[in-house]
Amino acid sequence: MTDKKSETADVAVEKELEGVPEHLKEDAPETGNAAEAKIAELEEALTAAKQDMLYAQAETQNVRRRMEKEAADARAYAATGFARDILSVSDNLTRALEAIPPELREDDKMKALITGLEATGRELESVFAKNGISRIAAMGLPLDPNQHQAMVEIPSADAEPGTIVAEMQAGYMIKDRLLRPALVGVAKKAD
């Protein structure tokens, strides 16, 4: 049965080639191979174009994600410079409150002023909290070079070496980033 089909196909080809000069008839099978080669070449080009398109889409998606992250970071940390500047105001207010002697705290003439300064300090802490600014814990903790900056070593028989025993200046974080390291004194073995 296959022989009949191939005979029929041969007859069909012969009918198509009727009237074609003999020198062109010899090239006819080669033309079929050339068409198949061209089809294979085009399929390869199509596959390559699809792959290039997928790479381009992936790169576009990566760029979009990176831009979204950068925009979110810019929004979250836009106030970093201002926050660093306002920390000095907070430090000065804290030092002023700590410098008030106990006898002045009891003086009726000074109570209103001191109460106002303390209320200002609480309001400043509230604003810091609303904006993701938090104080770094230091006292009694081991030194963390990512959050603390050791300024001095203090001989201590009570504390383990490397433990923070003094805080010269408070450190702060803004969300998950360091805004300012805490300036601390670290315990060392007593002589």
matplotlib code that plots the C-alpha trace (Angstrom):
import matplotlib.pyplot as plt

x = [0.0, 2.9, 4.2, 0.9, 1.1, 4.7, 3.8, 0.9, 3.3, 5.8, 3.1, 1.9, 5.5, 5.9, 2.7, 3.8, 7.1, 5.5, 6.6, 9.6, 12.9, 15.1, 18.0, 15.5, 13.9, 17.3, 17.4, 13.8, 14.7, 17.4, 14.8, 12.7, 15.8, 16.5, 13.0, 13.4, 16.7, 15.1, 12.2, 14.7, 16.7, 13.5, 12.4, 15.8, 15.5, 12.0, 13.2, 16.1, 13.7, 11.3, 14.3, 15.4, 11.9, 11.8, 15.2, 13.9, 10.7, 12.7, 15.1, 12.2, 10.6, 13.9, 14.3, 10.7, 11.3, 14.5, 12.9, 10.0, 12.4, 14.5, 11.3, 10.1, 13.5, 13.5, 10.1, 11.1, 14.5, 13.8, 14.0, 17.4, 19.4, 16.8, 16.6, 20.4, 20.2, 17.3, 19.1, 21.5, 18.4, 17.2, 20.7, 20.8, 17.3, 18.3, 21.5, 19.6, 17.1, 19.8, 21.7, 18.8, 19.8, 17.2, 16.7, 15.6, 13.2, 11.4, 11.4, 7.8, 9.1, 11.0, 8.4, 6.4, 9.6, 10.9, 7.5, 7.4, 10.9, 10.0, 6.8, 8.9, 11.2, 8.2, 6.8, 10.1, 10.3, 6.7, 7.6, 10.7, 8.5, 5.9, 8.7, 10.4, 13.3, 14.2, 16.9, 19.5, 19.8, 23.3, 23.8, 24.6, 24.7, 27.7, 29.4, 27.9, 30.1, 27.1, 25.3, 27.8, 31.1, 33.5, 35.1, 36.9, 37.6, 36.7, 38.2, 35.4, 35.3, 31.5, 31.0, 32.3, 34.9, 33.3, 30.1, 28.9, 29.1, 28.7, 26.8, 28.2, 25.8, 22.6, 22.5, 19.4, 18.0, 15.7, 13.5, 16.1, 19.1, 21.6, 21.1, 23.8, 25.9, 25.8, 29.0, 29.9, 32.4, 33.2, 34.3, 37.7, 39.3, 40.3, 44.0]
y = [0.0, 2.4, 1.6, 2.9, 6.1, 6.8, 6.0, 8.5, 11.1, 10.5, 10.9, 14.2, 15.5, 14.6, 16.3, 19.5, 19.4, 19.0, 21.8, 22.6, 22.5, 19.4, 21.4, 22.9, 19.5, 18.3, 21.2, 20.6, 18.2, 20.6, 23.4, 21.2, 20.8, 24.5, 25.3, 22.9, 24.5, 28.0, 26.8, 25.4, 28.7, 30.7, 28.5, 29.0, 32.8, 32.6, 30.7, 33.2, 36.1, 34.5, 34.0, 37.6, 38.8, 36.8, 38.2, 41.8, 41.2, 39.9, 42.8, 45.3, 43.6, 43.8, 47.4, 48.2, 46.3, 48.1, 51.5, 50.7, 49.8, 52.9, 55.0, 53.3, 53.9, 57.5, 58.0, 56.1, 57.7, 61.2, 62.8, 61.3, 64.6, 66.6, 63.9, 64.0, 67.8, 67.6, 65.1, 67.8, 69.8, 66.8, 66.3, 69.9, 69.7, 66.5, 68.1, 71.2, 69.1, 67.0, 70.1, 71.5, 71.0, 69.4, 72.6, 74.5, 71.7, 72.4, 76.2, 77.3, 80.0, 77.4, 74.5, 75.8, 76.3, 72.8, 71.3, 73.0, 71.7, 68.2, 68.4, 69.6, 66.6, 64.2, 65.8, 65.5, 61.8, 61.3, 63.0, 60.7, 57.6, 58.7, 59.0, 55.7, 57.2, 55.1, 55.3, 52.6, 50.6, 50.6, 50.5, 47.0, 45.5, 44.0, 46.4, 46.1, 47.9, 48.3, 50.5, 51.6, 53.6, 52.9, 56.1, 54.9, 51.8, 52.0, 49.6, 47.7, 44.8, 44.6, 44.4, 41.8, 43.2, 44.5, 45.5, 49.1, 50.9, 54.5, 56.4, 59.7, 60.3, 58.4, 56.6, 56.5, 54.3, 55.5, 52.5, 49.7, 52.0, 53.6, 57.3, 57.9, 55.5, 55.7, 57.0, 54.7, 53.7, 50.0, 48.0, 46.4, 44.3, 46.2, 46.5]
z = [0.0, 0.7, -2.8, -4.3, -2.2, -3.2, -6.9, -6.6, -5.1, -7.9, -10.5, -8.8, -8.9, -12.5, -13.5, -11.7, -13.5, -16.9, -19.2, -17.0, -18.9, -18.0, -16.5, -14.0, -13.2, -11.9, -9.4, -8.2, -5.3, -4.2, -4.1, -1.6, 0.6, 0.3, 1.5, 4.4, 5.3, 5.1, 7.3, 9.9, 9.8, 10.3, 13.2, 14.8, 14.3, 15.8, 18.9, 19.3, 19.1, 21.7, 24.0, 23.5, 24.2, 27.5, 28.6, 27.8, 29.8, 32.7, 32.6, 32.4, 35.4, 37.4, 36.5, 37.6, 40.9, 41.5, 40.8, 43.2, 46.0, 45.4, 45.5, 48.7, 50.3, 49.2, 50.9, 54.0, 54.5, 53.1, 56.5, 57.4, 57.0, 59.0, 61.6, 62.2, 62.6, 65.0, 67.2, 68.4, 69.5, 71.4, 73.0, 74.1, 75.6, 77.5, 78.8, 79.9, 81.9, 83.5, 84.5, 86.6, 90.3, 92.6, 94.6, 91.5, 90.6, 93.9, 93.5, 92.7, 90.3, 88.2, 88.2, 85.3, 83.2, 84.0, 83.3, 79.9, 79.1, 80.1, 78.0, 75.0, 75.5, 75.6, 72.4, 70.6, 71.6, 70.3, 66.9, 66.7, 67.3, 64.6, 62.1, 62.9, 64.8, 67.9, 70.5, 70.5, 73.8, 75.1, 78.9, 80.2, 76.7, 74.9, 72.4, 69.0, 66.4, 64.1, 66.6, 69.2, 68.9, 71.8, 73.0, 76.2, 78.1, 81.8, 84.3, 86.0, 88.5, 88.2, 84.5, 81.9, 79.5, 76.4, 78.2, 77.9, 81.2, 80.2, 77.5, 76.4, 73.6, 72.7, 69.4, 67.1, 64.3, 61.6, 60.7, 60.2, 59.4, 61.7, 62.0, 64.6, 66.6, 70.4, 71.9, 74.8, 77.4, 77.5, 80.5, 80.7, 83.4, 86.5, 87.1]

ax = plt.figure().add_subplot(projection="3d")
ax.plot(x, y, z, "-o")
ax.set_aspect("equal")
plt.show()
